[in-house]
Amino acid sequence: MTRLHVVTGAGSGIGRVVAERLRDRGDGLVLLVRDAARAEELRPDFPDALMVEADLARPESLAGLAGAVPDRVDSLVHVAGLVELGAVAELDAASWHRHLDVNLVSPALVSRALLPALRAGRGSVVMVSSTAALTPGPRWSAYAASKAGLRALADSLRAEEHPHGVRVSTIFPGRTATPMQEQVHEQEGRAYDAGRWIAAASVADAILHVLDLPEDSTVPEMVLRPGRG
């Protein structure tokens, strides 16, 4: 039977590679996209995917999500994220809310909406956090705090859903060669060298490893760090 996966952040970076890998092996895809324009951008590469509009920057837009997704899914992969560097002394409330809405509140609401379908499929939830959540540095407070919250969300969800057969994993990638990382380097005022960082494909490999584990095992957490640079 074809497996069905719900993926956020499939427009670029890690999420894009994950979606392509799942597509290429014949699995079904539900892609959560910001708006109709983003759906049209992705349609040529994912013609068979179900596109569901869900603006993670506006959690209120997620209210009807449960009814837009099939009633049985095999996984939910949270990859979409936002990072804006800034010292605590500089960050305003709007920046904190943006980080929390995209990186924590929306994943919580999407997970809640899809729990009946995940339970029906005895599926897996994968939260893509960051090593910044484990060892925050200067100017990373908002991003690190939101990603640390994602870990706490995963821990609670794992304990709650274990009786229902839903497995929950958190992946903590270090700096990864993605468009987001290029933007981070711009914010840091540093030259960007993709060769120094983890390839998006390597993180995708880790995510697919978690998704493909047999039901008798699970990986609660996995940390990936650059092997060079």
C-alpha positions as CSV (number, residue, x, y, z in Angstrom):
1,M,0.0,0.0,0.0
2,T,1.3,3.5,-0.9
3,R,2.4,5.5,2.1
4,L,1.2,9.0,2.5
5,H,3.3,11.8,4.0
6,V,2.5,15.4,5.1
7,V,5.5,17.7,4.7
8,T,5.9,21.4,5.5
9,G,8.7,23.5,4.0
10,A,8.9,21.6,0.7
11,G,9.7,24.8,-1.2
12,S,13.4,24.7,-0.6
13,G,16.2,23.2,1.4
14,I,15.7,20.1,3.6
15,G,12.0,20.0,3.0
16,R,12.4,20.1,-0.7
17,V,14.8,17.1,-0.7
18,V,12.6,15.1,1.6
19,A,9.6,15.7,-0.6
20,E,11.6,14.7,-3.7
21,R,12.9,11.5,-2.1
22,L,9.4,10.5,-1.1
23,R,8.0,11.3,-4.5
24,D,10.8,9.5,-6.4
25,R,10.1,6.2,-4.5
26,G,6.4,6.4,-5.2
27,D,5.0,7.6,-1.9
28,G,2.1,10.0,-1.7
29,L,2.5,13.6,-0.6
30,V,0.5,16.2,1.0
31,L,2.4,19.5,0.9
32,L,1.4,22.3,3.2
33,V,2.0,25.5,1.3
34,R,1.7,29.1,2.2
35,D,-0.7,30.2,-0.5
36,A,-2.0,29.4,-4.0
37,A,1.1,31.1,-5.6
38,R,3.4,28.7,-3.8
39,A,1.3,25.7,-4.8
40,E,1.6,26.8,-8.5
41,E,5.4,27.0,-8.1
42,L,5.6,23.5,-6.7
43,R,3.0,21.9,-9.0
44,P,5.4,21.1,-11.9
45,D,7.7,19.1,-9.7
46,F,5.0,17.5,-7.6
47,P,2.1,17.0,-10.0
48,D,0.5,14.3,-8.0
49,A,0.8,15.9,-4.5
50,L,-2.2,17.3,-2.7
51,M,-1.5,21.0,-2.0
52,V,-3.1,22.3,1.1
53,E,-2.9,26.0,1.9
54,A,-1.6,26.6,5.5
55,D,0.2,29.8,6.3
56,L,2.4,28.9,9.3
57,A,3.0,32.6,10.0
58,R,-0.7,32.9,10.6
59,P,-1.8,30.1,13.0
60,E,-5.4,31.2,12.7
61,S,-5.3,30.0,9.0
62,L,-4.9,26.4,10.2
63,A,-8.4,26.1,11.6
64,G,-9.8,23.9,8.7
65,L,-6.7,21.8,8.2
66,A,-8.1,18.5,9.5
67,G,-10.8,18.5,6.9
68,A,-8.4,19.2,4.1
69,V,-6.1,16.2,4.7
70,P,-6.9,12.5,4.1
71,D,-8.2,10.6,7.2
72,R,-5.1,8.3,7.3
73,V,-1.5,9.4,6.9
74,D,1.8,7.6,7.6
75,S,3.9,10.6,8.7
76,L,3.9,14.3,9.4
77,V,7.3,16.0,8.8
78,H,7.8,19.5,10.2
79,V,10.6,21.1,8.3
80,A,9.5,24.7,7.7
81,G,11.2,27.3,9.9
82,L,12.1,31.0,10.4
83,V,15.3,32.5,11.7
84,E,16.0,36.2,12.3
85,L,19.1,36.9,14.3
86,G,19.2,39.6,16.9
87,A,20.3,40.3,20.5
88,V,17.8,40.1,23.3
89,A,18.4,43.8,23.8
90,E,17.3,44.4,20.2
91,L,14.4,42.0,19.5
92,D,10.9,43.4,19.6
93,A,7.7,41.5,20.4
94,A,6.9,41.1,16.7
95,S,10.1,39.2,16.0
96,W,9.4,36.9,19.0
97,H,5.9,36.2,17.8
98,R,7.1,35.5,14.3
99,H,9.5,32.9,15.6
100,L,7.1,31.3,17.9
101,D,4.2,31.2,15.4
102,V,6.2,29.6,12.6
103,N,8.6,27.4,14.6
104,L,6.4,26.3,17.5
105,V,2.7,27.3,17.6
106,S,1.9,26.2,14.0
107,P,3.7,22.8,14.3
108,A,1.6,22.2,17.5
109,L,-1.6,23.1,15.8
110,V,-0.8,21.1,12.6
111,S,0.1,18.1,14.8
112,R,-3.2,18.4,16.7
113,A,-5.2,18.7,13.5
114,L,-3.6,15.6,12.0
115,L,-3.6,13.3,15.1
116,P,-6.7,11.4,14.1
117,A,-5.1,10.6,10.7
118,L,-1.8,9.8,12.3
119,R,-3.4,7.5,14.8
120,A,-5.3,5.7,12.0
121,G,-2.0,5.1,10.1
122,R,0.0,4.4,13.3
123,G,2.2,7.1,11.8
124,S,5.3,9.1,12.7
125,V,5.8,12.7,13.5
126,V,9.3,14.2,12.8
127,M,10.1,17.6,14.2
128,V,13.2,19.3,12.6
129,S,14.7,21.4,15.3
130,S,18.3,22.7,15.4
131,T,21.5,22.3,17.4
132,A,20.9,25.9,18.2
133,A,18.2,24.6,20.6
134,L,20.9,22.6,22.4
135,T,23.7,25.2,22.5
136,P,22.3,28.7,21.7
137,G,24.8,31.4,20.8
138,P,24.7,35.2,20.8
139,R,21.9,36.7,18.7
140,W,20.2,33.3,18.3
141,S,17.8,33.6,21.3
142,A,14.5,33.8,19.5
143,Y,15.2,31.1,17.1
144,A,16.9,28.9,19.7
145,A,14.0,29.3,22.2
146,S,11.4,28.5,19.6
147,K,13.3,25.4,18.5
148,A,13.9,24.3,22.1
149,G,10.1,24.6,22.5
150,L,9.7,22.3,19.5
151,R,11.7,19.7,21.4
152,A,9.5,20.0,24.4
153,L,6.5,19.7,22.2
154,A,7.8,16.6,20.7
155,D,8.6,15.1,24.1
156,S,5.1,15.7,25.4
157,L,3.5,14.5,22.2
158,R,5.6,11.3,22.2
159,A,4.4,10.4,25.7
160,E,0.8,11.3,24.9
161,E,0.6,9.4,21.6
162,H,2.6,6.3,22.5
163,P,-0.6,4.4,23.5
164,H,-2.0,5.2,20.1
165,G,1.0,3.9,18.2
166,V,2.2,7.3,17.0
167,R,6.0,7.7,17.1
168,V,7.5,11.1,17.5
169,S,11.1,12.0,16.7
170,T,13.2,15.2,16.9
171,I,16.1,15.8,14.5
172,F,18.7,18.4,15.5
173,P,20.7,19.4,12.4
174,G,23.7,21.7,12.7
175,R,24.3,24.3,10.1
176,T,23.0,22.9,6.8
177,A,23.7,24.1,3.3
178,T,20.3,25.6,2.4
179,P,18.9,29.0,1.3
180,M,18.0,29.7,4.9
181,Q,21.7,29.2,5.9
182,E,22.7,31.6,3.2
183,Q,20.4,34.2,4.6
184,V,21.8,33.5,8.1
185,H,25.3,34.2,6.8
186,E,24.1,37.5,5.3
187,Q,22.7,38.4,8.7
188,E,26.0,37.5,10.3
189,G,27.9,39.5,7.7
190,R,30.0,36.4,6.7
191,A,30.8,34.9,3.4
192,Y,28.8,31.7,2.6
193,D,30.6,28.5,1.7
194,A,28.0,25.7,1.3
195,G,30.8,23.1,1.3
196,R,31.5,23.7,5.0
197,W,28.1,22.6,6.1
198,I,25.9,19.5,6.2
199,A,24.2,18.8,2.9
200,A,20.4,19.0,2.9
201,A,20.4,15.5,1.4
202,S,22.2,14.2,4.5
203,V,19.5,15.6,6.8
204,A,16.9,14.1,4.4
205,D,18.6,10.7,4.8
206,A,18.2,10.9,8.5
207,I,14.6,11.8,8.3
208,L,13.8,9.0,5.9
209,H,15.7,6.6,8.2
210,V,13.4,7.5,11.0
211,L,10.3,7.3,8.8
212,D,11.3,3.8,7.5
213,L,12.0,2.2,10.9
214,P,9.9,-0.9,11.6
215,E,7.1,-0.5,14.2
216,D,9.2,-2.3,16.8
217,S,11.7,0.6,17.2
218,T,11.9,4.4,17.2
219,V,14.5,7.2,17.4
220,P,13.3,9.8,19.9
221,E,16.2,12.2,19.0
222,M,19.0,12.5,16.5
223,V,21.7,15.1,16.4
224,L,23.6,15.9,13.2
225,R,26.7,18.1,13.1
226,P,28.9,19.2,10.2
227,G,31.7,16.7,9.7
228,R,34.1,19.3,8.2
229,G,34.6,23.0,8.1
